[in-house]
Amino acid sequence: MLCAVYKSSRKLETYLYVLKRDDFSSVPEALMKTFGTPQLVTLINLANRDKLAIADMEKLKANLTNKGFYLQLPPPTEDLLKQHRIDSGVEDE
């Protein structure tokens, strides 16, 4: 299974996977407006991959097959101060 990967021009670390290069016909219009102008990153043959950096391969393949696209959002930002307070037993004020 081949797919094209695009990064968002508006949202950091947000990627859109589609089955065919430059074919966004299966992507909802509202998502495209939020995503901004797609910037091609790479073409990937998923048949040769067991995993990707942060994308769940099973969800990726299922969404590409069923919806025609997959949206990869950035991982949630880690609140190091909050974690330090929890580890230190300090209560939030």
TAJO-V801817 format. One record per pair of residues at least 24 apart in sequence whose ideal C-beta (glycine too) atoms are under 10 Angstrom apart, sorted by the first residue. I is the first residue (numbers start at 1). J is the second residue. If there is no record, write none. Layout:
# TAJO-V801817
i:I j:J
i:I j:J
This chain:
# TAJO-V801817
i:1 j:44
i:1 j:45
i:1 j:46
i:1 j:47
i:1 j:48
i:1 j:49
i:1 j:60
i:1 j:61
i:1 j:64
i:1 j:65
i:2 j:43
i:2 j:44
i:2 j:45
i:2 j:46
i:2 j:47
i:2 j:64
i:3 j:42
i:3 j:43
i:3 j:44
i:3 j:45
i:3 j:46
i:3 j:60
i:3 j:61
i:3 j:64
i:3 j:69
i:3 j:70
i:4 j:38
i:4 j:40
i:4 j:41
i:4 j:42
i:4 j:43
i:4 j:44
i:5 j:38
i:5 j:39
i:5 j:40
i:5 j:41
i:5 j:42
i:5 j:43
i:5 j:44
i:5 j:52
i:5 j:55
i:5 j:70
i:5 j:72
i:6 j:35
i:6 j:36
i:6 j:37
i:6 j:38
i:6 j:39
i:6 j:40
i:6 j:41
i:6 j:42
i:6 j:69
i:7 j:35
i:7 j:36
i:7 j:38
i:7 j:39
i:7 j:40
i:7 j:41
i:7 j:42
i:7 j:72
i:8 j:34
i:8 j:35
i:8 j:36
i:8 j:37
i:8 j:38
i:8 j:39
i:8 j:71
i:8 j:72
i:8 j:73
i:8 j:74
i:9 j:35
i:9 j:36
i:9 j:37
i:9 j:38
i:9 j:39
i:10 j:34
i:10 j:35
i:10 j:36
i:10 j:37
i:11 j:35
i:11 j:36
i:11 j:71
i:11 j:73
i:11 j:74
i:12 j:74
i:13 j:54
i:13 j:72
i:13 j:73
i:13 j:74
i:13 j:75
i:14 j:71
i:14 j:72
i:14 j:73
i:14 j:74
i:15 j:39
i:15 j:41
i:15 j:42
i:15 j:52
i:15 j:53
i:15 j:54
i:15 j:55
i:15 j:70
i:15 j:71
i:15 j:72
i:15 j:73
i:15 j:74
i:16 j:41
i:16 j:69
i:16 j:70
i:16 j:71
i:16 j:72
i:17 j:41
i:17 j:44
i:17 j:46
i:17 j:52
i:17 j:55
i:17 j:60
i:17 j:61
i:17 j:63
i:17 j:64
i:17 j:68
i:17 j:69
i:17 j:70
i:17 j:71
i:17 j:72
i:18 j:64
i:18 j:68
i:18 j:69
i:18 j:70
i:19 j:64
i:19 j:65
i:19 j:67
i:19 j:68
i:19 j:69
i:19 j:70
i:20 j:68
i:23 j:68
i:23 j:69
i:24 j:68
i:24 j:69
i:25 j:68
i:25 j:69
i:26 j:64
i:26 j:66
i:26 j:67
i:26 j:68
i:26 j:69
i:27 j:67
i:27 j:68
i:27 j:69
i:27 j:70
i:27 j:71
i:28 j:67
i:28 j:69
i:28 j:71
i:31 j:69
i:31 j:71
i:32 j:69
i:34 j:71
i:35 j:71
